[in-house]
Amino acid sequence: MKALHQSLFAIATIILLISNCVQAKQSPNLVISAQDVAMMQAAIKGDGSFAKTFIKTKAIVDAQMALPMSVPTPADGGGGYTHERHKKNYQLMYNAGVIYQLSQNNKYADYVRDMLLEYAELYPSIGLHPQRKVNSQNPGKLFWQSLNEAVWLVYTIQAYDLVHDSLADDDINKIEQQLLRPVAIFLSEGQPSTFNKIHNHGTWAAAGVGMAGYVMNEAEWVEKALYDLEKSGKGGFLRQLDELFSPQGYYNEGPYYQRYALMPFITFAKAINNNQPERNIFDYRDGVILKAITTTIDLSYNGLFFPINDAIKSKGIDTIELVNGVTIAYGLTQDSRLLDIARQQGQIILTGDGLKVAKALDAGRVTPYQFTSTAFGDGADGTEGAFVVMRQHADGEPADKGQALVFKPSAQGLGHGHFDKLNWQFYDKGAEIVSDYGAARFLNVEAKYGGRYLPENKTYAKQTIAHNTVVVDERSHFDASTKLGNQHHPELLFFKHTAQGSVSSAQIDTAYQKVNLHRTMALVKLPDSGEPLAFDIFGVKGDEFHQIDLPLHYQGQLIDSSFARNAFAKSLTPLGNSNGYQHLWLTAQARPEAGLAKITWLNDNGSFYTHTAIVDGETEVLFTRTGANDPNFNLRNEAAFIYRKKMSKAHRFISVIEPHGVYNPSKEFTLAATSKISALNYQFEDELELIKVRLVTGKQYLLAINHKEHLPAKTKFSYQGTDYLFSDRFHLFKIITKQ
Amino acid sequence: MKALHQSLFAIATIILLISNCVQAKQSPNLVISAQDVAMMQAAIKGDGSFAKTFIKTKAIVDAQMALPMSVPTPADGGGGYTHERHKKNYQLMYNAGVIYQLSQNNKYADYVRDMLLEYAELYPSIGLHPQRKVNSQNPGKLFWQSLNEAVWLVYTIQAYDLVHDSLADDDINKIEQQLLRPVAIFLSEGQPSTFNKIHNHGTWAAAGVGMAGYVMNEAEWVEKALYDLEKSGKGGFLRQLDELFSPQGYYNEGPYYQRYALMPFITFAKAINNNQPERNIFDYRDGVILKAITTTIDLSYNGLFFPINDAIKSKGIDTIELVNGVTIAYGLTQDSRLLDIARQQGQIILTGDGLKVAKALDAGRVTPYQFTSTAFGDGADGTEGAFVVMRQHADGEPADKGQALVFKPSAQGLGHGHFDKLNWQFYDKGAEIVSDYGAARFLNVEAKYGGRYLPENKTYAKQTIAHNTVVVDERSHFDASTKLGNQHHPELLFFKHTAQGSVSSAQIDTAYQKVNLHRTMALVKLPDSGEPLAFDIFGVKGDEFHQIDLPLHYQGQLIDSSFARNAFAKSLTPLGNSNGYQHLWLTAQARPEAGLAKITWLNDNGSFYTHTAIVDGETEVLFTRTGANDPNFNLRNEAAFIYRKKMSKAHRFISVIEPHGVYNPSKEFTLAATSKISALNYQFEDELELIKVRLVTGKQYLLAINHKEHLPAKTKFSYQGTDYLFSDRFHLFKIITKQ
């Protein structure tokens, strides 16, 4: 046995040595391999979409190459001239490198060489960037922060790899010694805290340094990129893959940063796969890289990402990172549903995988992408809450014409996370109906706080009141402490999707001390008419008396409420003094009588939406609009209403949103402009939650949800003299009235 | 000579008798003729777009016919059940009639017959509509106002005509005696003031009654429809054509009502042409009906009508009235440019002309519609001011990607007119940049004031401050008296379009007593870069001291101003007490130093817009937002800034709007977010207006406008030591700086 052990050990060691040994250099061999190039060269002789993209890209590169080359001494921050110039330069070098490989025309390689040589002259002469932040942990040299420098390296090392076969030894020597090696060393040993960090900045650095390792035969750099500077495995690319994504491929910071984070992961993974296929990087952690790509798609509605946390709302699936992601994923899987997304993206990538996508699109192999209802577990092991997406649509209708309900019992999401535990959003007919403000930022617009996150991002957009979730005593969750938020997360109690719809429930005890927040949400279709309803039951329980606010930010024009509103027609004042309240003008207030309170608004999509709540006669409704304490007009002007319960130890907000009718002023017709719901009844007994909905037609429905932790095979109950039985987490019954 | 005269007189009398004699009935012969039917029957055997439309329409009719027929006793006003049901019924009868003619399947004719018989039972039993307005001049019976009743007759008489050949004599008798004749008589003799009125309501009545005359062989009805009840020619269809359109085909109330007004004109004209081609109705008044159709198209940008006066802003060229208009116009002219509009409308009409359009579209005969820069004269003879449309776009770019500047020195426009003399709007890259509020109305939304014009239409939308034109002493033009407004109109001084762009100037002395308002607007492209600039020079002169406000309502997010703003961050109050000012929250105010004042905003189209004004250091800038004194949240929430000059007898506002840059957060780049204009100089001497623009690049341009009433062949002038010469109303010079 001992001999066998020894032999096995020896074999394992050899395998390890082989796998760790970087292959002798062949060029190119990062994202684009020499084999890819051969096929791509053949394809551009045809007239498919790949050839068209080549022609278009070549024209763009030609136009840019016709201008004077500029490698300026770094001076400006984000959005400024030198910043943007260096960003354009790496993109241009990369594109010119690709065009060189495809056209075999040396002028493109020469251009890349000349620019690299200019950088090689510049780089040794510059210190840290003049616009770096004071006491920054991660200053750059070419850019104000090293993140941009790492991105520069990821593109530039590929450009270098693409033109390498054309370079004279002297030039290779100068470019590597004066530029590429110093940059790689600056980004690794020069900034250990960033390089080793389990964070998107770390991933870019790892990708850049690791790819440089492949190109310049520095096996150690690859090892460090994969396992951290000490090769300990406590940091580095693999640890980032372990920790930054959940098993379902959900990225802690949310979709806006997920698509951004994706880029270095997929780029470096592709380069690893080309150089060391034996690492089976795409199988790592049960294929987490592929999952991260498809999850990014799944976190969108009508082409735009769900704008949770710090997010620019116009970002969507056509973002270049996801175009690359879908391209690489299709190259690996040939899954024709990915072509549906590629078609919507409308961009072909000039790589080997891009050629596969182009050919498949040209051949019309698209099948519809299947958007599903899913709870995406959060955290490295998927147990730190979840990000829940519920969807439904009519048969034969695309997902984006139907509804999406997004429920957010997910973790804090680091520095870009918002204080919005158990927040939700609602989408219908292509539009955002119950909305999230996203980030307060005008990206790269110098006049708007240098294009960075505006002060109002912190004072408003991140605060709880800017979201659709409970605020206790006008204080934000975790008292708006990111550190505290990162230590806790909500608990997903259950998520279930059936043919009738989706239901999910979650809670959190730590957003406020000694207060439990518990929310159950459901998106269902009425059994006979197929009409959608979105239920929201928000329970708040504490030891002491609190003021409990539940805001709802709506998109559209207020049409009507079932109760009188006292509007502040003559003067407006802010709703509060801090925690985001100072940015809301109080435009009206009301105290609806006990019973049902309805608020109807009209969205630009031409549908009406009515929020129907059960009220106790002591709950106030406050109507607000953003814009107070905003001297620079930095905030968008948006409307909300807030259900406010004062002096309460426990309260349950029960409501349903109902899309209805059509407003078509162009064709001059208006249908069903009023809500169909005539009564709501609620009870919660023995962990069985029952909500009865009565329509004006007299039809009645009963949504039953069993909250038992250990769900029995069958749930039996009696309601108003009738026995009911169901076998899942929930069921929506049509109540048959006895004659 | 006497004998000859007598003979000629006799011949003329005979011709008159023949032409006035309604032909023996053949069916159908209103908009659709028997000859059309034969061709349409052939076409539906093919598979072109006409056949597809037939199949689709037949399916819709089949689905509606499968439901129980409902001819309810009139009860509800606009938007209510019986109102909408009767509207649907006439549409259904018309469609079923068409399907009957095309399919020759009697079930469709029988359905129309059965519904007509139900109406024939109902009609004699009902009096005036219960929801009619108190003391209304024009109540209906089936509908709350007779306008709808006239529309009902226009459709129903066509439906009857389409199924006439299938009806038994008894049914004909009952339908005509109990329904169609009473309705026609009710709408003519029963309401002389409406029937004889030179107004859109009169046109619908004339069209319905006249067509009924053709179908039921009542030549007198046709005569009355054409010449009024007394056949005096003081009213009736021809007089309406004389007075409601200008020679250029511009309709006094503006495009929103123009497209609506179009429908009875084109429908009745087509029926006249089929029944009495010898009337040459389409040649009447130099082809004014065709001009009215093309002018309606010309009054749009990016598919939407310019929303001046009472207008629902989502109305555009795909409105069914204009689909019919373009169809009939194409039938007459076979002008392939009309197909460009038909293609955008995407609707085929099941008529003989509709078949021509369908065949031409199927054959790909579209050529681009040519949107031009035009001053559409207003008033019956085209001299009551004008509605000026200036357009420009880059070569090869569609008109809707370029700019449109709309200048409104047009007449009041009757009851739907706004008090906005010399108002303007600006469009760029598909979007409204300097905007018009349009009408305050949620069409047919019961909860919003019954779907009618909201009170805020009068208190805000019609008032001068809601527009982009001068308000003197916080009072609206004509003190908001429609009667007074209708008595006056601005004077168009000139309009000129050249390869460099367009310039127009107009004035009015009557909007305010003893105050002259004089505005000159220009839309030009800079000679070398092609960059667009929109100039606005607004002169105000009075005998006494006044407060002069010039508002600009902008669409987008305020980015920056070149001067400090004092924002009302802690509380808001309305800007004024009346004339629309009470609806504006004052959000910030400023007093820029003498020199240039710049305000930059960002539109959703991704472009920046900077308004640069010459200021004297004593002009205030007020920033506002609609929503004050609006307890029902009826107003949309929109932003404006107002240049305010106090205590002034004369003032001239000089400004230029400059589109610049790109904001693309999706692709993460921002370009040219700041204005390029570094200086503006202005002088007006001896009726020569000179505006010098200096850019940050150092380039300088000089816009010279000769205001002389009698323009000389050449204008010579000297400016800063250089001589200039131009031969048109205006010229834009590039200033060559001497070294």
Interface residues (C-beta under 8 A of the other chain):
Chain A: G79 E84 I312 S314 K315 G316 D318 T319 I320 F442 L443 N444 V445 E446 A447 K448 G451 Q557 L558 I559 D560 R565 A567 A569 K570 S571 L572 T573 P574 W585 T587 A588 T600 L602 F623 R625 G627 A628 N629 D630 P631 N632 F633 R636 N637 A639 Y663 P665 S666 K667 E668 F669 T670 A673 T674
Chain B: G79 E84 I312 S314 K315 G316 D318 T319 I320 F442 L443 N444 V445 E446 A447 K448 G451 Q557 L558 I559 D560 R565 A567 A569 K570 S571 L572 T573 P574 W585 T587 A588 T600 L602 F623 R625 G627 A628 N629 D630 P631 N632 F633 R636 N637 A639 Y663 P665 S666 K667 E668 F669 T670 A673 T674
